[in-house]
Amino acid sequence: MITLLDEHYLYFPNVDETHESGIIALGGDLSVDRLLLAYSSGIFPWFEDGEPITWWAPNPRMVLFFDQLKVSRSMRNVLSKGVFRITWNTAFREVMLNCQNVPRRGQLGTWITDDMLEAYCKLNEIGAAKSIEVWQGNELVGGLYGIDLGHIFCGESMFSKVSNASKVAFIYLSYYLEAEGYKLLDCQVYNDHLASLGAVEIPREVFMEYLYDR
């Protein structure tokens, strides 16, 4: 079942009502309150420009448990050499703009619309969305951003302008979240890159148990 949302009514159905495609709802808006409700309910938006706002609660869910993080020997060498400088939540809009504009193999466009950019920047202003940045000198060469729920970080997108920069962002974020006592890093849906770093798929019901266990 796919629910059609009213932009004037703040509501999401229970994730148990999600269509087998992973889509739970269409429509609504990208207001701060709706986005916060979505993420705290195990739901996230994912759609392209010109399409209706599409809300997802996929089953299975891709996550990283920090004790399963895979850091290759070559990546350990990169990290130990100090090739990159890492910062936390100092250039959120710039990270999002790069995620929006940096070309990706096999993708013709971006799902980060201008409306989504502005919506997540508003979330950043209230501390609900955060970024990690990777620099070479004064140039931003990699990073990622996501929603910080306080016990789970929901990763949204990452970019890399030079080799290994996005991996460095992911690894440093994982180290930080583990040190701060977070339960897991939500990676949402499967891809080979995340799997190579140790992310795994778990049943949606198990993800929801972690989400609600504060």
Backbone as JSON Lines, residues from 0, in Angstrom:
{"i":0,"aa":"M","n":[0.84,-1.2,0.0],"ca":[0.0,0.0,0.0],"c":[0.88,1.25,0.0]}
{"i":1,"aa":"I","n":[0.57,2.2,-0.86],"ca":[1.28,3.48,-0.91],"c":[0.31,4.59,-0.53]}
{"i":2,"aa":"T","n":[0.61,5.3,0.52],"ca":[-0.25,6.37,1.02],"c":[0.02,7.67,0.3]}
{"i":3,"aa":"L","n":[-1.02,8.41,-0.04],"ca":[-0.88,9.75,-0.6],"c":[-1.01,10.75,0.54]}
{"i":4,"aa":"L","n":[0.03,11.55,0.72],"ca":[0.08,12.48,1.85],"c":[-0.5,13.83,1.49]}
{"i":5,"aa":"D","n":[-1.11,14.46,2.47],"ca":[-1.61,15.83,2.36],"c":[-0.53,16.75,2.95]}
{"i":6,"aa":"E","n":[-0.11,17.75,2.18],"ca":[0.95,18.63,2.67],"c":[0.52,19.44,3.89]}
{"i":7,"aa":"H","n":[-0.78,19.49,4.16],"ca":[-1.27,20.26,5.32],"c":[-1.48,19.38,6.55]}
{"i":8,"aa":"Y","n":[-1.21,18.09,6.41],"ca":[-1.46,17.15,7.51],"c":[-0.18,16.37,7.76]}
{"i":9,"aa":"L","n":[0.38,16.53,8.96],"ca":[1.66,15.91,9.28],"c":[1.42,14.48,9.75]}
{"i":10,"aa":"Y","n":[1.75,13.52,8.87],"ca":[1.43,12.12,9.15],"c":[2.25,11.2,8.27]}
{"i":11,"aa":"F","n":[2.63,10.04,8.81],"ca":[3.15,8.92,8.03],"c":[2.51,7.64,8.52]}
{"i":12,"aa":"P","n":[2.22,6.72,7.64],"ca":[1.72,5.41,8.09],"c":[2.84,4.61,8.75]}
{"i":13,"aa":"N","n":[2.47,3.56,9.46],"ca":[3.44,2.66,10.05],"c":[4.22,1.96,8.93]}
{"i":14,"aa":"V","n":[5.5,1.72,9.17],"ca":[6.33,1.12,8.12],"c":[5.85,-0.28,7.73]}
{"i":15,"aa":"D","n":[5.06,-0.93,8.57],"ca":[4.52,-2.23,8.23],"c":[3.58,-2.15,7.02]}
{"i":16,"aa":"E","n":[3.12,-0.94,6.69],"ca":[2.21,-0.76,5.57],"c":[2.96,-0.45,4.27]}
{"i":17,"aa":"T","n":[4.29,-0.51,4.28],"ca":[5.09,-0.18,3.11],"c":[4.83,-1.16,1.97]}
{"i":18,"aa":"H","n":[4.74,-0.62,0.76],"ca":[4.6,-1.44,-0.44],"c":[5.86,-2.28,-0.62]}
{"i":19,"aa":"E","n":[5.75,-3.42,-1.29],"ca":[6.9,-4.31,-1.48],"c":[8.04,-3.64,-2.23]}
{"i":20,"aa":"S","n":[7.78,-2.56,-2.95],"ca":[8.81,-1.8,-3.65],"c":[9.72,-1.04,-2.7]}
{"i":21,"aa":"G","n":[9.27,-0.86,-1.45],"ca":[9.98,-0.03,-0.49],"c":[9.4,1.35,-0.34]}
{"i":22,"aa":"I","n":[8.46,1.7,-1.22],"ca":[7.81,3.02,-1.15],"c":[6.65,2.94,-0.16]}
{"i":23,"aa":"I","n":[6.61,3.9,0.76],"ca":[5.54,3.92,1.74],"c":[4.53,5.04,1.49]}
{"i":24,"aa":"A","n":[4.99,6.14,0.86],"ca":[4.08,7.28,0.66],"c":[4.57,8.17,-0.48]}
{"i":25,"aa":"L","n":[3.64,8.96,-1.0],"ca":[3.93,9.97,-2.02],"c":[3.33,11.29,-1.57]}
{"i":26,"aa":"G","n":[4.0,12.39,-1.92],"ca":[3.45,13.71,-1.66],"c":[3.92,14.32,-0.36]}
{"i":27,"aa":"G","n":[3.08,15.17,0.2],"ca":[3.47,15.9,1.4],"c":[4.39,17.06,1.05]}
{"i":28,"aa":"D","n":[5.36,17.31,1.92],"ca":[6.3,18.4,1.69],"c":[7.64,18.05,2.32]}
{"i":29,"aa":"L","n":[8.59,18.97,2.22],"ca":[9.92,18.78,2.79],"c":[10.14,19.73,3.96]}
{"i":30,"aa":"S","n":[9.09,19.97,4.73],"ca":[9.23,20.85,5.89],"c":[10.11,20.18,6.93]}
{"i":31,"aa":"V","n":[10.68,21.0,7.8],"ca":[11.52,20.49,8.88],"c":[10.76,19.47,9.72]}
{"i":32,"aa":"D","n":[9.53,19.8,10.1],"ca":[8.76,18.9,10.96],"c":[8.49,17.56,10.27]}
{"i":33,"aa":"R","n":[8.17,17.6,8.98],"ca":[7.87,16.34,8.3],"c":[9.13,15.49,8.13]}
{"i":34,"aa":"L","n":[10.24,16.13,7.81],"ca":[11.49,15.38,7.66],"c":[11.91,14.75,8.99]}
{"i":35,"aa":"L","n":[11.78,15.49,10.07],"ca":[12.14,14.94,11.38],"c":[11.23,13.77,11.74]}
{"i":36,"aa":"L","n":[9.93,13.9,11.45],"ca":[9.0,12.81,11.71],"c":[9.36,11.59,10.86]}
{"i":37,"aa":"A","n":[9.71,11.84,9.6],"ca":[10.06,10.73,8.7],"c":[11.24,9.93,9.24]}
{"i":38,"aa":"Y","n":[12.34,10.6,9.5],"ca":[13.54,9.88,9.93],"c":[13.34,9.19,11.27]}
{"i":39,"aa":"S","n":[12.61,9.81,12.18],"ca":[12.36,9.19,13.47],"c":[11.38,8.03,13.36]}
{"i":40,"aa":"S","n":[10.75,7.88,12.17],"ca":[9.82,6.78,11.92],"c":[10.41,5.73,10.99]}
{"i":41,"aa":"G","n":[11.7,5.87,10.64],"ca":[12.35,4.9,9.76],"c":[12.08,5.13,8.29]}
{"i":42,"aa":"I","n":[11.77,6.36,7.92],"ca":[11.37,6.72,6.56],"c":[12.28,7.82,6.04]}
{"i":43,"aa":"F","n":[12.57,7.82,4.74],"ca":[13.38,8.88,4.15],"c":[12.88,9.2,2.74]}
{"i":44,"aa":"P","n":[13.12,10.44,2.27],"ca":[12.71,10.81,0.91],"c":[13.79,10.48,-0.1]}
{"i":45,"aa":"W","n":[13.34,10.09,-1.29],"ca":[14.29,9.78,-2.37],"c":[13.52,9.87,-3.69]}
{"i":46,"aa":"F","n":[13.82,10.87,-4.48],"ca":[13.1,11.09,-5.73],"c":[13.91,12.02,-6.6]}
{"i":47,"aa":"E","n":[13.57,12.1,-7.87],"ca":[14.28,12.98,-8.79],"c":[13.45,14.22,-9.08]}
{"i":48,"aa":"D","n":[14.11,15.26,-9.57],"ca":[13.44,16.51,-9.9],"c":[12.32,16.24,-10.91]}
{"i":49,"aa":"G","n":[11.16,16.82,-10.66],"ca":[10.01,16.62,-11.54],"c":[9.11,15.49,-11.11]}
{"i":50,"aa":"E","n":[9.57,14.65,-10.16],"ca":[8.75,13.57,-9.64],"c":[8.08,14.0,-8.35]}
{"i":51,"aa":"P","n":[6.99,13.34,-7.97],"ca":[6.41,13.63,-6.65],"c":[7.38,13.24,-5.55]}
{"i":52,"aa":"I","n":[7.27,13.89,-4.4],"ca":[8.09,13.51,-3.26],"c":[7.77,12.06,-2.92]}
{"i":53,"aa":"T","n":[8.79,11.23,-2.91],"ca":[8.62,9.79,-2.68],"c":[9.32,9.4,-1.39]}
{"i":54,"aa":"W","n":[8.58,8.7,-0.53],"ca":[9.08,8.34,0.8],"c":[9.28,6.83,0.87]}
{"i":55,"aa":"W","n":[10.41,6.42,1.45],"ca":[10.84,5.03,1.44],"c":[11.04,4.48,2.84]}
{"i":56,"aa":"A","n":[10.76,3.19,2.98],"ca":[11.09,2.43,4.19],"c":[11.45,1.02,3.74]}
{"i":57,"aa":"P","n":[12.61,0.86,3.11],"ca":[12.94,-0.4,2.43],"c":[13.14,-1.57,3.39]}
{"i":58,"aa":"N","n":[12.9,-2.74,2.85],"ca":[13.15,-3.98,3.56],"c":[13.83,-4.94,2.59]}
{"i":59,"aa":"P","n":[15.11,-5.31,2.85],"ca":[15.9,-5.04,4.06],"c":[16.47,-3.63,4.07]}
{"i":60,"aa":"R","n":[17.15,-3.31,5.18],"ca":[17.78,-2.01,5.37],"c":[19.29,-2.2,5.45]}
{"i":61,"aa":"M","n":[20.03,-1.34,4.78],"ca":[21.5,-1.42,4.8],"c":[22.02,-0.58,5.96]}
{"i":62,"aa":"V","n":[22.84,-1.2,6.82],"ca":[23.38,-0.49,7.98],"c":[24.84,-0.89,8.19]}
{"i":63,"aa":"L","n":[25.54,-0.08,8.94],"ca":[26.88,-0.44,9.39],"c":[26.87,-0.56,10.91]}
{"i":64,"aa":"F","n":[27.24,-1.75,11.4],"ca":[27.58,-1.92,12.8],"c":[29.07,-1.66,12.93]}
{"i":65,"aa":"F","n":[29.44,-0.83,13.87],"ca":[30.8,-0.29,13.88],"c":[31.88,-1.35,14.06]}
{"i":66,"aa":"D","n":[31.55,-2.44,14.74],"ca":[32.55,-3.49,14.91],"c":[32.75,-4.31,13.63]}
{"i":67,"aa":"Q","n":[31.94,-4.02,12.59],"ca":[32.09,-4.7,11.31],"c":[32.71,-3.81,10.24]}
{"i":68,"aa":"L","n":[33.12,-2.61,10.62],"ca":[33.76,-1.7,9.66],"c":[35.02,-2.34,9.08]}
{"i":69,"aa":"K","n":[35.13,-2.31,7.76],"ca":[36.29,-2.88,7.08],"c":[37.2,-1.77,6.58]}
{"i":70,"aa":"V","n":[38.41,-1.73,7.1],"ca":[39.4,-0.75,6.66],"c":[40.57,-1.54,6.08]}
{"i":71,"aa":"S","n":[40.76,-1.45,4.78],"ca":[41.8,-2.21,4.12],"c":[43.19,-1.72,4.52]}
{"i":72,"aa":"R","n":[44.19,-2.55,4.26],"ca":[45.56,-2.15,4.57],"c":[45.94,-0.88,3.82]}
{"i":73,"aa":"S","n":[45.52,-0.77,2.55],"ca":[45.85,0.43,1.76],"c":[45.19,1.67,2.36]}
{"i":74,"aa":"M","n":[43.94,1.5,2.86],"ca":[43.27,2.64,3.47],"c":[43.92,3.0,4.8]}
{"i":75,"aa":"R","n":[44.39,2.02,5.53],"ca":[45.1,2.33,6.79],"c":[46.35,3.15,6.49]}
{"i":76,"aa":"N","n":[47.02,2.83,5.39],"ca":[48.2,3.59,4.99],"c":[47.82,5.03,4.65]}
{"i":77,"aa":"V","n":[46.71,5.19,3.93],"ca":[46.24,6.54,3.58],"c":[45.95,7.35,4.85]}
{"i":78,"aa":"L","n":[45.26,6.72,5.79],"ca":[44.9,7.41,7.03],"c":[46.14,7.77,7.85]}
{"i":79,"aa":"S","n":[47.11,6.86,7.9],"ca":[48.3,7.1,8.72],"c":[49.2,8.17,8.12]}
{"i":80,"aa":"K","n":[49.15,8.36,6.81],"ca":[50.01,9.36,6.16],"c":[49.5,10.79,6.33]}
{"i":81,"aa":"G","n":[48.26,10.93,6.78],"ca":[47.73,12.27,6.99],"c":[47.56,13.06,5.7]}
{"i":82,"aa":"V","n":[47.19,12.35,4.63],"ca":[47.0,13.0,3.33],"c":[45.86,14.01,3.38]}
{"i":83,"aa":"F","n":[44.86,13.72,4.2],"ca":[43.66,14.55,4.26],"c":[43.49,15.2,5.63]}
{"i":84,"aa":"R","n":[42.81,16.33,5.62],"ca":[42.39,16.98,6.86],"c":[40.88,16.8,6.98]}
{"i":85,"aa":"I","n":[40.44,16.4,8.16],"ca":[39.03,16.09,8.38],"c":[38.41,17.14,9.3]}
{"i":86,"aa":"T","n":[37.22,17.61,8.96],"ca":[36.46,18.5,9.83],"c":[35.05,17.96,9.99]}
{"i":87,"aa":"W","n":[34.39,18.39,11.02],"ca":[33.05,17.91,11.36],"c":[32.06,19.07,11.34]}
{"i":88,"aa":"N","n":[31.16,19.02,10.37],"ca":[30.02,19.95,10.32],"c":[30.45,21.42,10.23]}
{"i":89,"aa":"T","n":[31.43,21.69,9.38],"ca":[31.87,23.07,9.18],"c":[31.49,23.62,7.8]}
{"i":90,"aa":"A","n":[31.05,22.75,6.88],"ca":[30.76,23.2,5.5],"c":[29.61,22.38,4.94]}
{"i":91,"aa":"F","n":[28.49,22.39,5.67],"ca":[27.37,21.51,5.31],"c":[26.84,21.8,3.91]}
{"i":92,"aa":"R","n":[26.54,23.06,3.63],"ca":[25.97,23.4,2.31],"c":[26.94,23.02,1.19]}
{"i":93,"aa":"E","n":[28.22,23.26,1.4],"ca":[29.21,22.93,0.36],"c":[29.26,21.42,0.11]}
{"i":94,"aa":"V","n":[29.15,20.64,1.18],"ca":[29.11,19.18,1.01],"c":[27.88,18.78,0.2]}
{"i":95,"aa":"M","n":[26.73,19.32,0.55],"ca":[25.51,18.99,-0.19],"c":[25.6,19.41,-1.65]}
{"i":96,"aa":"L","n":[26.15,20.58,-1.9],"ca":[26.27,21.05,-3.28],"c":[27.17,20.12,-4.09]}
{"i":97,"aa":"N","n":[28.23,19.64,-3.47],"ca":[29.11,18.7,-4.17],"c":[28.42,17.37,-4.39]}
{"i":98,"aa":"C","n":[27.67,16.89,-3.4],"ca":[26.92,15.66,-3.58],"c":[25.9,15.81,-4.71]}
{"i":99,"aa":"Q","n":[25.38,17.01,-4.85],"ca":[24.4,17.28,-5.9],"c":[25.05,17.34,-7.28]}
{"i":100,"aa":"N","n":[26.27,17.85,-7.36],"ca":[26.85,18.21,-8.66],"c":[28.0,17.34,-9.15]}
{"i":101,"aa":"V","n":[28.69,16.65,-8.25],"ca":[29.83,15.83,-8.7],"c":[29.3,14.62,-9.48]}
{"i":102,"aa":"P","n":[29.75,14.41,-10.72],"ca":[29.26,13.29,-11.53],"c":[29.57,11.96,-10.88]}
{"i":103,"aa":"R","n":[28.65,10.99,-11.06],"ca":[28.84,9.63,-10.56],"c":[28.71,8.66,-11.71]}
{"i":104,"aa":"R","n":[29.56,7.65,-11.68],"ca":[29.52,6.63,-12.73],"c":[28.16,5.95,-12.76]}
{"i":105,"aa":"G","n":[27.56,5.9,-13.94],"ca":[26.29,5.22,-14.11],"c":[25.08,6.05,-13.78]}
{"i":106,"aa":"Q","n":[25.27,7.32,-13.38],"ca":[24.16,8.18,-13.07],"c":[24.14,9.37,-14.03]}
{"i":107,"aa":"L","n":[22.95,9.64,-14.58],"ca":[22.81,10.75,-15.52],"c":[22.49,12.06,-14.81]}
{"i":108,"aa":"G","n":[21.91,11.96,-13.64],"ca":[21.52,13.18,-12.93],"c":[21.68,13.01,-11.44]}
{"i":109,"aa":"T","n":[20.92,13.81,-10.68],"ca":[21.01,13.77,-9.23],"c":[19.62,13.69,-8.64]}
{"i":110,"aa":"W","n":[19.51,13.07,-7.47],"ca":[18.23,13.04,-6.76],"c":[18.16,14.16,-5.73]}
{"i":111,"aa":"I","n":[19.25,14.93,-5.58],"ca":[19.26,16.04,-4.62],"c":[18.75,17.28,-5.34]}
{"i":112,"aa":"T","n":[17.47,17.53,-5.22],"ca":[16.87,18.69,-5.86],"c":[17.22,19.96,-5.1]}
{"i":113,"aa":"D","n":[16.96,21.11,-5.72],"ca":[17.23,22.37,-5.03],"c":[16.35,22.51,-3.78]}
{"i":114,"aa":"D","n":[15.1,22.04,-3.87],"ca":[14.22,22.11,-2.7],"c":[14.76,21.24,-1.57]}
{"i":115,"aa":"M","n":[15.29,20.08,-1.93],"ca":[15.85,19.21,-0.92],"c":[17.1,19.84,-0.29]}
{"i":116,"aa":"L","n":[17.92,20.46,-1.11],"ca":[19.1,21.16,-0.61],"c":[18.72,22.18,0.46]}
{"i":117,"aa":"E","n":[17.74,23.0,0.16],"ca":[17.34,24.04,1.11],"c":[16.71,23.43,2.36]}
{"i":118,"aa":"A","n":[15.95,22.36,2.18],"ca":[15.3,21.72,3.32],"c":[16.32,21.14,4.29]}
{"i":119,"aa":"Y","n":[17.35,20.49,3.77],"ca":[18.35,19.88,4.64],"c":[19.27,20.93,5.26]}
{"i":120,"aa":"C","n":[19.47,22.03,4.57],"ca":[20.24,23.12,5.18],"c":[19.49,23.71,6.38]}
{"i":121,"aa":"K","n":[18.16,23.73,6.3],"ca":[17.37,24.16,7.45],"c":[17.53,23.17,8.61]}
{"i":122,"aa":"L","n":[17.57,21.89,8.27],"ca":[17.8,20.88,9.31],"c":[19.18,21.06,9.94]}
{"i":123,"aa":"N","n":[20.16,21.42,9.12],"ca":[21.5,21.66,9.64],"c":[21.52,22.84,10.6]}
{"i":124,"aa":"E","n":[20.75,23.86,10.29],"ca":[20.71,25.06,11.13],"c":[20.19,24.75,12.53]}
{"i":125,"aa":"I","n":[19.34,23.73,12.67],"ca":[18.81,23.39,14.0],"c":[19.55,22.19,14.61]}
{"i":126,"aa":"G","n":[20.62,21.74,13.94],"ca":[21.45,20.68,14.49],"c":[20.99,19.27,14.19]}
{"i":127,"aa":"A","n":[19.99,19.12,13.32],"ca":[19.46,17.79,13.01],"c":[20.17,17.12,11.84]}
{"i":128,"aa":"A","n":[20.8,17.9,10.98],"ca":[21.57,17.37,9.85],"c":[23.01,17.83,10.0]}
{"i":129,"aa":"K","n":[23.96,16.93,9.71],"ca":[25.37,17.26,9.91],"c":[26.21,16.68,8.78]}
{"i":130,"aa":"S","n":[27.42,17.18,8.67],"ca":[28.31,16.74,7.6],"c":[29.7,16.45,8.14]}
{"i":131,"aa":"I","n":[30.44,15.67,7.39],"ca":[31.86,15.49,7.65],"c":[32.6,15.84,6.37]}
{"i":132,"aa":"E","n":[33.69,16.62,6.5],"ca":[34.38,17.16,5.34],"c":[35.81,16.64,5.26]}
{"i":133,"aa":"V","n":[36.25,16.41,4.04],"ca":[37.61,15.94,3.78],"c":[38.31,16.98,2.9]}
{"i":134,"aa":"W","n":[39.46,17.46,3.35],"ca":[40.16,18.55,2.67],"c":[41.57,18.12,2.25]}
{"i":135,"aa":"Q","n":[42.0,18.68,1.14],"ca":[43.42,18.69,0.78],"c":[43.82,20.15,0.7]}
{"i":136,"aa":"G","n":[44.64,20.57,1.64],"ca":[44.92,22.0,1.74],"c":[43.63,22.72,2.07]}
{"i":137,"aa":"N","n":[43.28,23.72,1.25],"ca":[42.04,24.46,1.45],"c":[40.92,24.01,0.52]}
{"i":138,"aa":"E","n":[41.13,22.9,-0.19],"ca":[40.12,22.43,-1.14],"c":[39.3,21.29,-0.53]}
{"i":139,"aa":"L","n":[37.98,21.43,-0.62],"ca":[37.07,20.38,-0.17],"c":[37.03,19.29,-1.24]}
{"i":140,"aa":"V","n":[37.55,18.11,-0.93],"ca":[37.69,17.06,-1.94],"c":[36.8,15.85,-1.66]}
{"i":141,"aa":"G","n":[36.12,15.83,-0.53],"ca":[35.24,14.71,-0.23],"c":[34.4,15.02,1.0]}
{"i":142,"aa":"G","n":[33.39,14.21,1.19],"ca":[32.56,14.4,2.37],"c":[31.26,13.65,2.26]}
{"i":143,"aa":"L","n":[30.49,13.71,3.33],"ca":[29.15,13.13,3.33],"c":[28.3,13.9,4.32]}
{"i":144,"aa":"Y","n":[26.99,13.69,4.21],"ca":[26.07,14.35,5.14],"c":[24.93,13.4,5.47]}
{"i":145,"aa":"G","n":[24.21,13.71,6.54],"ca":[23.08,12.89,6.93],"c":[22.33,13.49,8.1]}
{"i":146,"aa":"I","n":[21.37,12.73,8.59],"ca":[20.52,13.15,9.69],"c":[21.01,12.51,10.98]}
{"i":147,"aa":"D","n":[21.18,13.32,12.0],"ca":[21.69,12.86,13.29],"c":[20.52,12.71,14.26]}
{"i":148,"aa":"L","n":[20.18,11.45,14.58],"ca":[19.08,11.19,15.5],"c":[19.55,11.05,16.94]}
{"i":149,"aa":"G","n":[20.85,11.2,17.17],"ca":[21.38,11.12,18.52],"c":[21.86,9.74,18.91]}
{"i":150,"aa":"H","n":[21.26,8.69,18.34],"ca":[21.7,7.32,18.61],"c":[21.93,6.55,17.3]}
{"i":151,"aa":"I","n":[21.38,7.08,16.22],"ca":[21.59,6.55,14.87],"c":[21.86,7.73,13.95]}
{"i":152,"aa":"F","n":[22.85,7.56,13.07],"ca":[23.13,8.59,12.06],"c":[22.67,8.03,10.72]}
{"i":153,"aa":"C","n":[21.78,8.75,10.05],"ca":[21.23,8.31,8.77],"c":[22.0,8.97,7.64]}
{"i":154,"aa":"G","n":[22.93,8.22,7.05],"ca":[23.73,8.76,5.97],"c":[22.9,8.99,4.73]}
{"i":155,"aa":"E","n":[23.07,10.14,4.08],"ca":[22.27,10.49,2.92],"c":[23.05,10.39,1.61]}
{"i":156,"aa":"S","n":[24.2,11.03,1.53],"ca":[24.96,11.01,0.28],"c":[26.42,11.36,0.59]}
{"i":157,"aa":"M","n":[27.31,10.92,-0.3],"ca":[28.72,11.26,-0.16],"c":[29.28,11.6,-1.53]}
{"i":158,"aa":"F","n":[30.42,12.28,-1.54],"ca":[31.06,12.61,-2.8],"c":[32.57,12.51,-2.64]}
{"i":159,"aa":"S","n":[33.24,12.41,-3.77],"ca":[34.7,12.34,-3.77],"c":[35.22,12.98,-5.05]}
{"i":160,"aa":"K","n":[36.15,13.91,-4.9],"ca":[36.81,14.52,-6.05],"c":[38.17,13.9,-6.31]}
{"i":161,"aa":"V","n":[38.73,13.23,-5.32],"ca":[40.01,12.54,-5.47],"c":[39.87,11.15,-4.88]}
{"i":162,"aa":"S","n":[40.74,10.27,-5.26],"ca":[40.68,8.88,-4.83],"c":[40.68,8.77,-3.3]}
{"i":163,"aa":"N","n":[39.77,7.96,-2.78],"ca":[39.68,7.6,-1.36],"c":[39.01,8.64,-0.47]}
{"i":164,"aa":"A","n":[38.7,9.82,-0.98],"ca":[38.19,10.87,-0.1],"c":[36.86,10.51,0.54]}
{"i":165,"aa":"S","n":[35.94,9.91,-0.21],"ca":[34.65,9.56,0.38],"c":[34.81,8.41,1.38]}
{"i":166,"aa":"K","n":[35.72,7.47,1.09],"ca":[35.99,6.39,2.04],"c":[36.54,6.94,3.35]}
{"i":167,"aa":"V","n":[37.43,7.91,3.26],"ca":[37.98,8.53,4.46],"c":[36.87,9.17,5.28]}
{"i":168,"aa":"A","n":[35.93,9.87,4.61],"ca":[34.82,10.49,5.31],"c":[33.98,9.44,6.03]}
{"i":169,"aa":"F","n":[33.69,8.36,5.35],"ca":[32.88,7.29,5.92],"c":[33.57,6.65,7.12]}
{"i":170,"aa":"I","n":[34.84,6.39,6.98],"ca":[35.59,5.74,8.07],"c":[35.69,6.66,9.29]}
{"i":171,"aa":"Y","n":[36.02,7.92,9.07],"ca":[36.13,8.85,10.2],"c":[34.78,9.05,10.88]}
{"i":172,"aa":"L","n":[33.71,9.13,10.07],"ca":[32.38,9.25,10.66],"c":[32.07,8.03,11.52]}
{"i":173,"aa":"S","n":[32.4,6.86,11.03],"ca":[32.15,5.63,11.78],"c":[32.92,5.62,13.1]}
{"i":174,"aa":"Y","n":[34.19,6.02,13.05],"ca":[34.99,6.11,14.28],"c":[34.34,7.06,15.28]}
{"i":175,"aa":"Y","n":[33.91,8.23,14.78],"ca":[33.32,9.24,15.65],"c":[32.04,8.73,16.28]}
{"i":176,"aa":"L","n":[31.16,8.12,15.47],"ca":[29.87,7.65,15.99],"c":[30.06,6.54,17.01]}
{"i":177,"aa":"E","n":[31.0,5.65,16.74],"ca":[31.27,4.58,17.7],"c":[31.76,5.14,19.03]}
{"i":178,"aa":"A","n":[32.67,6.12,18.97],"ca":[33.2,6.72,20.19],"c":[32.12,7.44,20.99]}
{"i":179,"aa":"E","n":[31.11,7.96,20.28],"ca":[30.03,8.71,20.94],"c":[28.89,7.8,21.39]}
{"i":180,"aa":"G","n":[29.01,6.51,21.14],"ca":[28.01,5.57,21.63],"c":[26.81,5.37,20.75]}
{"i":181,"aa":"Y","n":[26.89,5.74,19.48],"ca":[25.78,5.5,18.55],"c":[25.61,4.01,18.31]}
{"i":182,"aa":"K","n":[24.39,3.6,17.98],"ca":[24.09,2.19,17.79],"c":[24.53,1.69,16.41]}
{"i":183,"aa":"L","n":[24.34,2.52,15.39],"ca":[24.69,2.11,14.03],"c":[24.65,3.31,13.1]}
{"i":184,"aa":"L","n":[25.2,3.11,11.9],"ca":[25.13,4.08,10.82],"c":[24.16,3.54,9.78]}
{"i":185,"aa":"D","n":[23.08,4.25,9.56],"ca":[22.06,3.84,8.6],"c":[22.52,4.19,7.19]}
{"i":186,"aa":"C","n":[22.67,3.2,6.35],"ca":[23.09,3.41,4.96],"c":[21.94,3.26,3.98]}
{"i":187,"aa":"Q","n":[20.76,2.95,4.5],"ca":[19.49,2.93,3.76],"c":[19.35,1.76,2.79]}
{"i":188,"aa":"V","n":[20.0,1.81,1.62],"ca":[19.82,0.75,0.63],"c":[21.18,0.22,0.17]}
{"i":189,"aa":"Y","n":[21.18,-1.0,-0.31],"ca":[22.41,-1.68,-0.66],"c":[23.15,-1.01,-1.81]}
{"i":190,"aa":"N","n":[24.46,-0.91,-1.68],"ca":[25.33,-0.72,-2.84],"c":[26.69,-1.35,-2.54]}
{"i":191,"aa":"D","n":[27.39,-1.69,-3.6],"ca":[28.64,-2.44,-3.47],"c":[29.7,-1.67,-2.68]}
{"i":192,"aa":"H","n":[29.73,-0.35,-2.87],"ca":[30.74,0.47,-2.18],"c":[30.58,0.37,-0.67]}
{"i":193,"aa":"L","n":[29.35,0.49,-0.2],"ca":[29.1,0.4,1.24],"c":[29.35,-1.01,1.76]}
{"i":194,"aa":"A","n":[29.0,-2.01,0.96],"ca":[29.26,-3.39,1.38],"c":[30.75,-3.65,1.54]}
{"i":195,"aa":"S","n":[31.56,-3.03,0.68],"ca":[33.01,-3.23,0.77],"c":[33.58,-2.63,2.05]}
{"i":196,"aa":"L","n":[32.84,-1.69,2.65],"ca":[33.27,-1.06,3.89],"c":[32.68,-1.72,5.13]}
{"i":197,"aa":"G","n":[31.89,-2.77,4.91],"ca":[31.39,-3.53,6.04],"c":[29.91,-3.4,6.3]}
{"i":198,"aa":"A","n":[29.2,-2.58,5.54],"ca":[27.76,-2.43,5.74],"c":[27.04,-3.72,5.33]}
{"i":199,"aa":"V","n":[25.96,-4.02,6.03],"ca":[25.2,-5.24,5.78],"c":[23.71,-4.92,5.74]}
{"i":200,"aa":"E","n":[22.94,-5.82,5.15],"ca":[21.49,-5.68,5.13],"c":[20.88,-6.41,6.31]}
{"i":201,"aa":"I","n":[19.91,-5.77,6.96],"ca":[19.18,-6.4,8.06],"c":[17.68,-6.22,7.79]}
{"i":202,"aa":"P","n":[16.84,-7.08,8.36],"ca":[15.39,-6.91,8.19],"c":[14.94,-5.55,8.71]}
{"i":203,"aa":"R","n":[13.94,-4.99,8.05],"ca":[13.43,-3.68,8.48],"c":[12.97,-3.72,9.93]}
{"i":204,"aa":"E","n":[12.34,-4.8,10.36],"ca":[11.85,-4.87,11.73],"c":[12.98,-4.81,12.74]}
{"i":205,"aa":"V","n":[14.14,-5.35,12.39],"ca":[15.3,-5.27,13.28],"c":[15.83,-3.84,13.31]}
{"i":206,"aa":"F","n":[15.88,-3.19,12.15],"ca":[16.3,-1.79,12.12],"c":[15.38,-0.94,13.0]}
{"i":207,"aa":"M","n":[14.08,-1.18,12.92],"ca":[13.13,-0.39,13.71],"c":[13.34,-0.61,15.2]}
{"i":208,"aa":"E","n":[13.75,-1.81,15.61],"ca":[14.06,-2.05,17.02],"c":[15.21,-1.18,17.48]}
{"i":209,"aa":"Y","n":[16.25,-1.07,16.66],"ca":[17.36,-0.19,17.0],"c":[16.91,1.28,17.01]}
{"i":210,"aa":"L","n":[16.07,1.65,16.06],"ca":[15.6,3.03,15.96],"c":[14.83,3.45,17.21]}
{"i":211,"aa":"Y","n":[13.98,2.56,17.69],"ca":[13.14,2.9,18.84],"c":[13.81,2.66,20.18]}
{"i":212,"aa":"D","n":[14.97,1.99,20.17],"ca":[15.68,1.71,21.42],"c":[16.65,2.85,21.71]}
{"i":213,"aa":"R","n":[16.18,3.83,22.41],"ca":[17.02,4.98,22.76],"c":[17.59,4.81,24.16]}
